[in-house]
Amino acid sequence: MKIRLRMTDNQLQNVKKMLVAGNIPAATFSESKNFEQTECCMCVSELYEKTHDVPDNRKVLIFKSGKFEERACEVDTLLKREKHNLEYMGVCFVDENDIAGINFSTSKEIDVISIVGRGIKFYIQDRIIKDEEMHIRTSQVFGAATVDLIRKLKIGIVGLSGTGSVVAEQLIRLGVGELVVVDDDIIEEKNLNRIINSKKNDAESRTAKVDMIKQFVDQAGLTTIIFPFKTIVSDTKAIKALAHCDILFGCMDSVDGRHHLNTIATAYLIPYFDVGVKLVADGMGGIEEITTAAHYLEPGCSSLYSRHVYDSEKLTSASLKRENPDEYRARLQEKYIKGAQESSPAVVSVNMLAASLVVLEFLARIHSYRDDESYEIETVRMDLTNMRVLLEKETESCPVFKKYFAVGDDNYLLQK
């Protein structure tokens, strides 16, 4: 079984403060297994100074500082207290600066630890990866360590049309180890103007977008392993698969899809990169607006909702469109739903620029190549009609998504 442990940078800071004070904090976590029953992810949700503060029947993870080796016997004593009825996964050794190691003192080892903050840190059990000549040029820019990290990551992409197919293409060329791709649609002839690697015979055979990506990678002989899911993001199998990803990319137009992916990222403490394109044209060659947006979302901080990417009214109408199309069309005709577009214009050049920006944002978060001040930026917009780059700083945490923080499988999408 592959085990992932996740926490935010703020949680790690709290752990370190408690350790310096001489306490041995415990943290509850959520556990989830995917459809193959081969993976488990644990999300630190709360910290406790004493084990008797931990709610009954909750699994806990005990943190212990390498600085307090002599307290090992105390840890053993705490773990053996049957009256607390505590299960545990192991002991993580932390020093005052960072996590010192990822070997836990039980028979179960943690394969991946992620610390999510303005930057994203990964601690991954070493495994031998064969050097490949195709990654030499990337290594010259980002270094061998970053290239090696990318090749060990599992990344999820929801939406494989104009921007999603380009994001997938770039991640595959960067050498990402595994890709979970989610999209419930098929290739149509109208998609051929912007979906990378799509072919006319894909449209004729009505090939699923997720299957097209997998077929391309297999035929090209590239190393990325593709896990295709022809379904919507709120489907149970898709949620389980996305929960085990180290990074998530949202490349959707739908409001409810973005809301659901933001929920999944918050519930499982996964960094989420969202890409958007707005192209307003009159249909006769006139262009009013072309803008792109690349959002970086930390679990527990602001959300797409609090950033006003959508509102409650748009979310309600988007959900209605998917769940009850007839009622949606009736309300649209009666003018109860405003601003809806059944078919939006799309140009491959704009989509590729937007996708490149969001992938570069991902690279900047795992490999600090920009000025420190850039980490305070949560959204990068490009206004192509006025040729401006607009940077938006961090905003306050979202009160709506706060209730989903680190709940794991207790999120409402799995309770339907």
HELIX and SHEET records of a PDB file:
HELIX    1   1 ASP A    9  VAL A   20  1                                  12    
HELIX    2   2 THR A   51  ASP A   53  5                                   3    
HELIX    3   3 GLY A   66  ARG A   71  5                                   6    
HELIX    4   4 ALA A   72  LEU A   79  1                                   8    
HELIX    5   5 GLU A   82  HIS A   84  5                                   3    
HELIX    6   6 GLU A  133  HIS A  135  5                                   3    
HELIX    7   7 ILE A  136  PHE A  142  1                                   7    
HELIX    8   8 ALA A  144  LYS A  152  1                                   9    
HELIX    9   9 GLY A  164  LEU A  174  1                                  11    
HELIX   10  10 GLU A  189  ASN A  191  5                                   3    
HELIX   11  11 LYS A  200  GLU A  204  1                                   5    
HELIX   12  12 LYS A  209  ALA A  220  1                                  12    
HELIX   13  13 THR A  236  ALA A  243  1                                   8    
HELIX   14  14 VAL A  255  ALA A  267  1                                  13    
HELIX   15  15 SER A  312  GLU A  323  1                                  12    
HELIX   16  16 PRO A  325  GLN A  333  1                                   9    
HELIX   17  17 VAL A  348  ILE A  366  1                                  19    
HELIX   18  18 ASP A  372  GLU A  376  5                                   5    
HELIX   19  19 PHE A  401  TYR A  404  5                                   4    
HELIX   20  20 GLY A  408  ASP A  410  5                                   3    
HELIX   21  21 TYR A  412  LEU A  414  5                                   3    
SHEET    1   A 4 GLU A  39  CYS A  43  0                                        
SHEET    2   A 4 LYS A   2  THR A   8  1                                        
SHEET    3   A 4 VAL A 112  VAL A 116  1                                        
SHEET    4   A 4 ILE A 120  ILE A 124 -1                                        
SHEET    1   B 4 LEU A  47  TYR A  48  0                                        
SHEET    2   B 4 ALA A  26  THR A  28 -1                                        
SHEET    3   B 4 LYS A  59  SER A  65 -1                                        
SHEET    4   B 4 GLU A  87  VAL A  94  1                                        
SHEET    1   C 8 ILE A 225  PHE A 229  0                                        
SHEET    2   C 8 GLU A 178  VAL A 182  1                                        
SHEET    3   C 8 LYS A 154  VAL A 158  1                                        
SHEET    4   C 8 ILE A 247  GLY A 250  1                                        
SHEET    5   C 8 TYR A 272  ALA A 281  1                                        
SHEET    6   C 8 ILE A 287  LEU A 297 -1                                        
SHEET    7   C 8 ILE A 377  ASP A 383 -1                                        
SHEET    8   C 8 ARG A 388  LYS A 393 -1                                        
END                                                                             
